[in-house]
Amino acid sequence: MNNKYSTKRMVSAALFGAIIILLNFTPFGYIQLPVIKATIIHVPVIIGAILLGPGIGAGLGFVFGLTSFYNNTFAPTVLSFAFSPFIPLPGTEKGSWLALIVAFLPRILVGILPYYVYKLLNKLLKTRGKLLTLGVSGLVGSMTNTLFVMSLIYLLFRDAYGEAFNLSLEAVFKAILTIIFVNGLPEAVLAAILTAGICRALQKVIKNE
């Protein structure tokens, strides 16, 4: 029984991983905006974390990070130096290994935090599987990605960011906040809706099995 359960978990994890990779190579995975790429790739990471646990969720987050690293290395944009050490910092001839922290750490956390938020809300509200707890967990997962990515960019690459966009340090801070509110909040709302709907449907399937 345990072997069967374990096999199903691994198959499910592989399926979520495949969805992440598939989204990466479609227009829906990363949507290029003027400054940064919007994404819905974090949604299968969040769903995988809620359904399969934080261990598998972290692994899915790592796959998410790989897609970011890949895209910014082989299809670079103005901000790609913050996600790939192979892209030179503005005004220099070399990149920074700190870009790996931005590319991977927030994405791994996306596969961990929603699980614990979901469990905590279920314990507090006693509404296991209800849309509210799922939606809030999706919202938290999405904002984890946005807040950690943009905060790390500011902490680690604010000078390079200012150089790339010809901004003062004060203007860089305002630009980061603008991206969080203008891009991050709509992404989070969409992630909440998708997470609640898809997770609820999958939970019903799992329960019937």
N, C-alpha and C positions, 0 to 999 in steps of 0.2 A: 504493500500500500504506500509506504513511504517512498519507495523507488518510483512508483507511478506518479506520485505527487511531485517529486523532485524533477522528474522528466518533463511533466507538464509545465512546471515553472521555468525550466530552461528553454523549452520550446516557446513559451510566451515571451520570455526575455529576448530570444533571438528574433521573434516577430516584431517586437517593439523596436529593436535595433535596426531591423531592415526598413521599417517605416521611417525612422529618422534619416537613414541614408538615402532612401527614395525621395523624401521631401527635400533633401539637400540638392538633388539634381532636377528639381522642378521649380517653376517660378514661385510656388507657394511657400517654399522653405525659407528663403531669405529674400526679402523685398528691399531693393536698394533705395534708400531715401537720400536726400541731399548730403547728410553728414554720416549717418550710420545705417546699418541694415536692420530692418524690422524682421521679426521671425515668428513662426508658429512651431518651429521644431521642438521647442521646449515642452509643448503639450504632451506628446507621447512619453517624454521623460517623466513628467508629473504624474500622468496616468499610471505608468509602469511602477513608479514609486509607491503610489497609493495601493495598487492591487498586489504588487509582488514584494514590497518591502524596501527599506532604505539601502540594503546591500546591492540589490539588482538596480535600484534607482540610481545609485552612485555610478554603477557601470554604464547605464544608459546616458547619464550626464557626461561621462567621459567620452562616449561616442559623439554626443552633441558637441563637446569641445573639439574633437577631431575634425568635425565638419567645418567649424569656425576657423580652425588652424589651416585646413586645406584650402578653403575659399580665399582666405586672406593672403595665403602664400602664392596661389596660382592664378587668382583673379583679384589682384590688389586694388584697393581704393585709397583715398587720401588718408584714412584712419587705420589702414592695415598694419602699420608699424606697431600698433598696440595689441595685436593679436598673433603676430608671427615674428619670430626673431630673425627671419630671413629677409624682412623688409627693412631697409635702412631708415633710421630716424631722420626727420627733416633736417637738412643742413649737414648730414653726416654720410658716411659711406658704409655704416654697419648698423645692424639692428640690436635689440636688447633681449636677453633671455627672459627678462621680466614679463615679456609679452605672453609667455607660456602660462604665467599665473592668471593673467586676464582671460586668456582663451579657455582655461580648464577649470580653475577653482570655482567660479560662480556657477558653471554648468554642472559640476559635480554636486554642489550644494542644492541645485534645483531638483536633483534626484534624491535628496535626503530630507530637507525641511518640510515639504508638503506632507510627507508620511506622518511626521510627528504632529503637525498642525491638525491633520485629519483625526488622528488618534485622540489628541487632547480635546478637540471639539466634540467628538463622539462621547467622550467621558463626561464632559461638562454638560452637554445638551441632551445626551442620551437619545440621539437621533441617527443611529448608525445607518450609513448608506443614503441618507436624505440629501436632497439637492443642495441645501444650504451649506452643509459641512464640506461637500465636494467642491462647490463653487468657491468657497473661501480658501480652500486648500489650493485650488488652481490659481486664484488671485495671488496668494502668497508665493507660490512657485514662480510665477511670471515676474513679480516684483523683485524676488530674490535675484533673478537673472539681471534685470535692469539696474537695480540699485548697486549690486556688487560690481558689475561690469563698469558702470559709469564712475563709481567711487574709486575703483582701482585705477582707472584711466586717469582720474584727477590726481590721485596720490602718487602714481608712478610715472605718468607721462604728461603732466600738465604743461611743462615747458615745451615739450615736443608738440603738443596739441596747439599751444599758442603759436608756435612757429609755423605749423602747417596751415593754420587758418588766419594767421596774422592778427592774433588777439592778445590783449594784455592778460595777466593772470586773473584780474578781477572779471574780465570778460569771459575767460575760460570757465570760471565757476558758474557764471550766469548761463553760459551755453550748455554746460552739463545739466544744470537744473531744468533748462528748457527741454532738453531731450528726454529727461526722466518724465516730465509732465506731458509733453506733446506726443511722444512715441510710447513711453512706458505704460501710461495709464490705459490707453486704448488697447494695447497688447494684453494687459492684465485682465481687462474686462472680457475680451475675446477668449482668453485662456480659461477664465472662470466658467464661461458658458459652455465651451467645448468640453472641459474637464467634467463638469456636472452631468452633461447629457451623455457623453460617451461612457464615463465610469459607471453611471447608474445602469445603463443598458448592459454593460459587461458584467456587472455584479449580478444582475438577474440571470444572465446566461450561466454564470458560475454556480449560482445557487441551484438552478434547475439541474445542473449536472451532478 
